[in-house]
Amino acid sequence: MKRLLLYYTISGLLFAAVLSGVVLVEKFRGPVYDTAGKLRGVKTDLLRMKGAVADMGSVMRDLKAALPQDFGSRLPEGLVLIRLDDIKRRFKGAEIIAKNFEEKGGEMSLPVSIKAKMDDYTVFVNNVGYLQLLSFPFFQIKNITISQSDEKGPPAVLYNIEGIFRMPIANRQTAGGRGAE
């Protein structure tokens, strides 16, 4: 009888231990599955973030390639004047008139007028294409006028290109890299 009582006691203890284990597993199963699901979500988000960082790096490389090398070290006016000199070299014999610099809405602009005699239509079209493709500073063509000369002598075709150099100025910097005082 003592032996039977010992078996019942051991079986009862084992049953209680198993039942307690099942209760504990059941109690923590939901939070464990939730945590595992959240971990999978974090891994997915990590992959998305890595992709976003790679995309940002690509955009930054493209942006740096589009900007002039001395973009951060020069005043916007200096970059516009350098580009204006490039236009003077390209439009040989043209009268180029630049008005005053204007600043408005985080942007610096310089109205420009280019007047010249059209000797070769292909060169004229290529020069207009050059103006349209300029970046930093951008050149926005406002008007192109083609007319015949009123002067005596052989007829000549004249053109007038009116446009505006535009350049963003997010942070006013001096050429030395310090903020304007």
Backbone torsions as a table, in degrees:
resi	resn	phi	psi	omega
1	MET	NA	-38.8	178.1
2	LYS	-64.4	-35.9	-179.7
3	ARG	-67.0	-42.6	178.6
4	LEU	-63.4	-40.4	177.8
5	LEU	-64.8	-37.5	178.2
6	LEU	-65.1	-42.4	178.0
7	TYR	-63.7	-42.4	178.5
8	TYR	-63.9	-39.4	-180.0
9	THR	-66.5	-45.0	179.3
10	ILE	-65.2	-42.5	178.3
11	SER	-63.7	-40.2	178.9
12	GLY	-63.8	-41.5	178.6
13	LEU	-65.8	-42.8	177.6
14	LEU	-63.5	-43.7	177.9
15	PHE	-60.9	-42.0	179.4
16	ALA	-64.9	-40.7	179.9
17	ALA	-66.0	-44.9	179.0
18	VAL	-64.2	-44.1	179.3
19	LEU	-62.5	-40.1	177.1
20	SER	-64.8	-40.9	177.3
21	GLY	-62.7	-43.5	179.1
22	VAL	-63.4	-42.1	179.2
23	VAL	-63.1	-44.7	179.4
24	LEU	-63.7	-44.9	178.9
25	VAL	-61.4	-43.9	-179.8
26	GLU	-64.7	-37.4	-178.4
27	LYS	-67.7	-39.5	-175.5
28	PHE	-97.8	-2.9	-178.8
29	ARG	-64.0	-45.6	-179.7
30	GLY	-60.1	-52.4	178.1
31	PRO	-61.5	-34.9	178.5
32	VAL	-65.6	-44.2	178.1
33	TYR	-64.6	-39.2	177.0
34	ASP	-61.8	-44.1	179.6
35	THR	-64.0	-41.4	178.3
36	ALA	-64.1	-39.6	177.4
37	GLY	-65.0	-41.1	178.1
38	LYS	-65.6	-37.3	177.7
39	LEU	-63.5	-41.7	175.8
40	ARG	-62.6	-40.1	177.7
41	GLY	-63.4	-40.4	178.3
42	VAL	-64.1	-42.1	178.7
43	LYS	-62.4	-41.7	178.2
44	THR	-63.8	-44.6	178.7
45	ASP	-63.7	-36.2	178.2
46	LEU	-62.2	-43.1	177.9
47	LEU	-63.7	-41.1	177.6
48	ARG	-63.4	-41.2	179.8
49	MET	-65.9	-39.3	176.5
50	LYS	-61.2	-41.5	176.9
51	GLY	-64.0	-40.9	179.3
52	ALA	-65.9	-39.7	177.9
53	VAL	-64.6	-41.4	177.6
54	ALA	-63.3	-41.1	177.4
55	ASP	-63.3	-42.8	178.8
56	MET	-63.2	-39.8	177.4
57	GLY	-62.4	-40.2	178.3
58	SER	-64.7	-43.5	178.9
59	VAL	-63.7	-41.6	179.3
60	MET	-63.8	-40.6	177.4
61	ARG	-63.5	-42.8	178.9
62	ASP	-64.1	-40.7	179.6
63	LEU	-65.6	-43.2	178.5
64	LYS	-64.2	-34.7	178.1
65	ALA	-68.9	-31.2	-179.5
66	ALA	-79.3	-26.1	-178.3
67	LEU	-82.2	146.5	172.6
68	PRO	-63.6	152.2	-177.0
69	GLN	-61.7	-32.6	-178.0
70	ASP	-96.7	23.4	-175.7
71	PHE	-58.2	-46.1	-176.8
72	GLY	-82.1	-14.2	-174.6
73	SER	-100.9	-3.7	-179.8
74	ARG	-121.4	155.9	173.1
75	LEU	-70.4	149.1	178.8
76	PRO	-56.5	-38.0	179.2
77	GLU	-60.7	-39.7	179.0
78	GLY	-62.6	-42.3	178.5
79	LEU	-64.1	-39.1	178.7
80	VAL	-66.3	-42.5	-179.3
81	LEU	-66.5	-36.0	175.3
82	ILE	-62.4	-44.1	179.2
83	ARG	-65.2	-36.9	177.5
84	LEU	-62.8	-39.6	175.3
85	ASP	-63.2	-38.9	176.9
86	ASP	-61.1	-40.9	179.5
87	ILE	-66.3	-39.3	178.3
88	LYS	-61.7	-39.2	177.9
89	ARG	-69.1	-35.8	-176.7
90	ARG	-76.4	-41.8	-179.4
91	PHE	-93.7	74.0	-177.1
92	LYS	-63.6	134.1	177.6
93	GLY	79.3	3.3	-178.7
94	ALA	-86.9	149.2	172.9
95	GLU	-92.1	115.3	-177.5
96	ILE	-112.6	121.2	-178.3
97	ILE	-116.4	122.5	176.7
98	ALA	-110.1	133.7	178.7
99	LYS	-89.5	-154.1	-177.6
100	ASN	-87.1	147.9	173.8
101	PHE	-66.0	143.7	176.7
102	GLU	-130.5	143.0	175.1
103	GLU	-121.3	128.4	179.3
104	LYS	-158.7	130.6	174.1
105	GLY	60.3	41.7	178.8
106	GLY	71.9	20.3	-178.0
107	GLU	-136.9	138.8	176.0
108	MET	-105.2	136.9	179.9
109	SER	-136.1	156.0	177.9
110	LEU	-140.6	109.4	176.2
111	PRO	-68.3	136.6	-176.9
112	VAL	-135.8	142.3	175.0
113	SER	-125.2	131.2	-179.7
114	ILE	-119.9	116.9	-179.7
115	LYS	-121.1	135.3	179.1
116	ALA	-164.2	168.6	174.4
117	LYS	-86.6	136.0	-179.5
118	MET	-90.4	104.7	178.7
119	ASP	-88.4	-33.7	-176.5
120	ASP	-140.0	119.0	-176.6
121	TYR	-63.1	-37.7	-179.4
122	THR	-63.2	-43.2	178.2
123	VAL	-63.2	-41.2	178.4
124	PHE	-59.9	-48.1	-179.3
125	VAL	-63.2	-41.6	178.1
126	ASN	-63.6	-39.1	179.0
127	ASN	-66.9	-39.8	176.8
128	VAL	-64.8	-41.0	175.9
129	GLY	-61.6	-39.5	176.8
130	TYR	-59.6	-45.1	179.4
131	LEU	-61.9	-40.7	-178.4
132	GLN	-68.2	-27.5	-177.4
133	LEU	-90.4	-3.4	-179.6
134	LEU	-63.3	141.8	174.9
135	SER	-139.7	143.0	-179.8
136	PHE	48.5	76.2	2.1
137	PRO	-84.0	152.7	176.6
138	PHE	-81.0	151.4	174.0
139	PHE	-119.3	116.6	179.9
140	GLN	-100.5	115.5	179.0
141	ILE	-79.1	123.1	179.8
142	LYS	-93.4	-37.3	-173.5
143	ASN	-159.4	140.4	171.5
144	ILE	-126.5	124.4	179.4
145	THR	-118.6	130.4	174.9
146	ILE	-118.8	128.9	-176.9
147	SER	-143.9	170.1	178.0
148	GLN	-98.8	142.3	-178.5
149	SER	-66.4	142.1	176.4
150	ASP	-90.7	-5.3	-177.0
151	GLU	-71.6	154.4	176.3
152	LYS	-74.9	155.3	-178.5
153	GLY	111.2	-162.6	-179.0
154	PRO	-64.2	141.8	-179.5
155	PRO	-64.1	142.6	179.3
156	ALA	-132.8	145.5	176.5
157	VAL	-99.8	129.0	-179.6
158	LEU	-112.5	151.0	173.9
159	TYR	-131.3	154.4	176.9
160	ASN	-137.2	119.4	178.0
161	ILE	-109.2	120.8	176.6
162	GLU	-111.1	131.5	-179.2
163	GLY	-158.6	-177.6	-177.0
164	ILE	-136.4	128.0	167.7
165	PHE	-75.9	134.0	178.4
166	ARG	-127.2	137.7	-178.0
167	MET	-146.5	126.1	177.0
168	PRO	-69.3	142.6	177.1
169	ILE	-131.8	82.1	-177.5
170	ALA	-72.2	-39.0	-176.9
171	ASN	-138.8	115.7	-178.8
172	ARG	-65.8	117.2	-179.5
173	GLN	-123.6	150.2	170.9
174	THR	-90.6	168.3	-177.9
175	ALA	-62.4	-24.2	178.9
176	GLY	-81.4	-5.6	176.9
177	GLY	95.7	-3.5	178.0
178	ARG	-90.9	152.6	177.5
179	GLY	-65.1	152.4	179.1
180	ALA	-66.0	137.6	-177.6
181	GLU	-90.1	NA	NA
